[in-house]
Amino acid sequence: MRKVKAIIERSKDGHYSIYMDVDVREISYLLTGTGETIEEAKTDFLNGYVEMKAFYDEKGKDFEEVEFDFEIDVVSFLTYYATVFTLSGLAKITGIAQGQLSHYVNGKNRPNKKNEDKILEGLRTFGKDIAQLG
């Protein structure tokens, strides 16, 4: 299956958009997606893929299935994660209150299993986003 780059960019209004980075002569369709967050934009983009496939099936046309490699442009990445390296930023990606994170960082408390899992999931998501840099 062909791999196609899907470029993630942040607009001036703070929203995110995704577009296929492919020459229109190479594939018979193009997709875009938008959202307030990267995940919302990805969901919109992938829903568009499903809808496009259904449209092609309905019309009896051949549909070239592809796999997407999502890549975020560097400026959008830096803007998105500008606060991640602070407790405020860490709270943002983990869903754990900044004050509670401060207690964990300073050794006053240890996270329970539920909060530990939330932190790890947030960091894994962050790492996956880093891996998408082109």
JOLIN-V891872 format. One record per residue. N is the residue number from 1. RES is the residue in one letter. PHI is phi in radians with two decimals (none if undefined). PSI is psi in whole degrees, 0 to 359 (none if undefined). OMEGA is omega in degrees with one decimal (* if undefined). Layout:
N:RES:PHI:PSI:OMEGA
N:RES:PHI:PSI:OMEGA
This chain:
1:M:none:136:-179.0
2:R:-1.21:141:174.3
3:K:-1.75:137:179.8
4:V:-2.21:135:175.8
5:K:-1.25:138:172.8
6:A:-2.11:112:-173.5
7:I:-1.56:129:178.5
8:I:-1.78:129:178.2
9:E:-2.34:149:176.2
10:R:-1.74:131:179.2
11:S:-1.56:170:-178.6
12:K:-1.10:335:179.4
13:D:-1.47:3:176.7
14:G:1.63:352:178.5
15:H:-1.44:167:-179.2
16:Y:-2.05:146:175.3
17:S:-2.31:155:179.2
18:I:-2.31:138:175.9
19:Y:-2.44:155:177.8
20:M:-1.36:132:178.1
21:D:-1.72:76:-177.4
22:V:-2.56:146:176.9
23:D:-1.22:132:-177.5
24:V:-1.03:339:178.5
25:R:-1.39:347:-177.5
26:E:-1.55:336:-175.5
27:I:-2.54:149:-170.8
28:S:-1.52:5:178.8
29:Y:-2.56:157:174.9
30:L:-2.31:147:-178.5
31:L:-2.21:153:170.6
32:T:-2.42:163:175.0
33:G:-2.63:151:178.8
34:T:-2.40:159:176.7
35:G:-3.09:166:178.0
36:E:-1.28:337:177.3
37:T:-2.23:167:176.9
38:I:-1.07:317:-179.2
39:E:-1.10:319:176.8
40:E:-1.09:319:179.3
41:A:-1.14:319:177.6
42:K:-1.10:316:179.4
43:T:-1.06:315:178.4
44:D:-1.08:316:179.9
45:F:-1.07:310:-177.6
46:L:-1.21:327:173.5
47:N:-1.10:322:176.6
48:G:-1.08:323:177.2
49:Y:-1.09:314:179.1
50:V:-1.09:316:179.5
51:E:-1.14:320:178.9
52:M:-1.13:318:178.6
53:K:-1.08:316:178.9
54:A:-1.10:320:178.6
55:F:-1.08:313:179.0
56:Y:-1.07:317:178.5
57:D:-1.07:316:-179.8
58:E:-1.06:323:-179.1
59:K:-1.50:355:-179.6
60:G:1.27:24:-179.7
61:K:-1.68:152:174.6
62:D:-1.24:136:-179.9
63:F:-2.10:119:177.4
64:E:-1.42:112:177.2
65:E:-1.36:139:-179.4
66:V:-2.32:165:174.0
67:E:-1.97:138:-176.1
68:F:-1.75:136:169.7
69:D:-1.86:105:-179.5
70:F:-1.36:131:177.5
71:E:-2.32:132:177.3
72:I:-1.75:137:178.4
73:D:-1.25:153:-170.8
74:V:-1.04:315:-178.8
75:V:-1.09:316:178.0
76:S:-1.09:320:178.4
77:F:-1.07:311:-179.1
78:L:-1.09:320:178.3
79:T:-1.13:315:-177.7
80:Y:-1.11:320:-175.1
81:Y:-1.85:20:-176.8
82:A:-1.01:330:-178.2
83:T:-1.81:3:-174.9
84:V:-1.12:330:-175.9
85:F:-1.53:15:171.6
86:T:-2.01:167:175.8
87:L:-1.08:325:176.4
88:S:-1.06:316:178.8
89:G:-1.17:318:178.6
90:L:-1.09:322:175.7
91:A:-1.06:321:-179.5
92:K:-1.09:315:-176.1
93:I:-1.49:344:-177.9
94:T:-1.83:337:-175.7
95:G:1.40:10:178.5
96:I:-1.77:137:-177.9
97:A:-1.03:143:-178.9
98:Q:-1.00:317:179.2
99:G:-1.08:319:178.8
100:Q:-1.16:318:177.0
101:L:-1.05:322:178.1
102:S:-1.05:318:177.5
103:H:-1.09:320:179.2
104:Y:-1.18:314:-177.7
105:V:-1.10:321:-178.2
106:N:-1.51:1:176.0
107:G:1.35:13:178.6
108:K:-1.31:328:177.8
109:N:-2.44:162:171.4
110:R:-1.99:144:179.1
111:P:-1.18:142:172.8
112:N:-1.28:174:-175.9
113:K:-1.00:317:-178.7
114:K:-1.09:312:-179.9
115:N:-1.22:325:176.4
116:E:-1.07:316:178.1
117:D:-1.09:320:178.1
118:K:-1.10:317:179.2
119:I:-1.12:313:-179.6
120:L:-1.08:318:179.3
121:E:-1.11:318:177.0
122:G:-1.07:317:179.4
123:L:-1.21:323:176.2
124:R:-1.10:318:177.5
125:T:-1.08:317:177.1
126:F:-1.03:314:179.3
127:G:-1.10:321:177.5
128:K:-1.10:320:178.0
129:D:-1.11:319:178.1
130:I:-1.07:319:-178.4
131:A:-1.12:343:-179.1
132:Q:-1.49:356:178.0
133:L:-1.10:135:-176.2
134:G:-1.50:none:*
